[in-house]
Amino acid sequence: MVPAIESKERILFLAIDVQQDFMEGGALGVPGSGGDVERMTRFLYENMERISNIAVSLDTHTPHQIFHPCWWIDENGNHPAPNTPISLDDLDRGRYRAVINPAASRDYIRHLEQDGKKTLVIWPYHCLQGTTGAALENQFANMVYFHSVARKAVTQRMVKGTDPLSEMYGIYRPEYDVNHYINLEALNKLERYDRILIAGEAKSHCVLESIGQILKHYGKRPEITRKVFVLEDCMSSIPGFEEATERAFADFRNTYSVHIVKSTDNLFV
């Protein structure tokens, strides 16, 4: 098989958080993820000679992070249940308080609401560093490594989500942090490719925010944004977020000429 460096067309497959904890039955399982990964893996196998490089993001946490239950207690001293939203009004009324760094926690929620981001949601403990839940899904990982050896291409691995005081849905920057971190190196690498194929979990959160960050960075460069191809049958939304997600993806297509496709489409004509 021709080494990736000799490819006439440079095609990146960007896989977002294809990890065990986001699979059905995982700590934060996304309904439909099993089929998504099956289609994703088949796509990689059938297009091995066309895909020059693969990049994977790895959501990586510890228990003590602002979106995990142990960070907060309610007025009775109990930790909030997973899927509990916490707003600035909740803090003002004493419904919840942070047991770790309360001043910075309040500031974070204030900025989320001020900037129009998603409300802080308490998630189940997931993708804890060193656990099997943080690992890539097995069959997907096998195919990624097969590609790496067959095409002589090093898989790019992007660890995200380690800041205890911020969520990081998108793979390039947190929802908010005081240092305004952004992974410019990874963003700027996208310019090298002729096509950027995107898949992963969850469509409503980490995939959506990652694409949004790409489009914000390259918003005035349509020659880059039109290179983005979203494999919509290789991602699923967290229940309850479907409608807003579809509106966002329609905007990606209409405003930035992003291609919304299926893995079974003939993408390499």
Summary of the structure (lengths in Angstrom):
residues: 269
radius of gyration: 19.0
end to end distance: 20.1
largest distance: 63.1
contacts: 843
relative contact order: 0.18
helix: 38%
strand: 17%
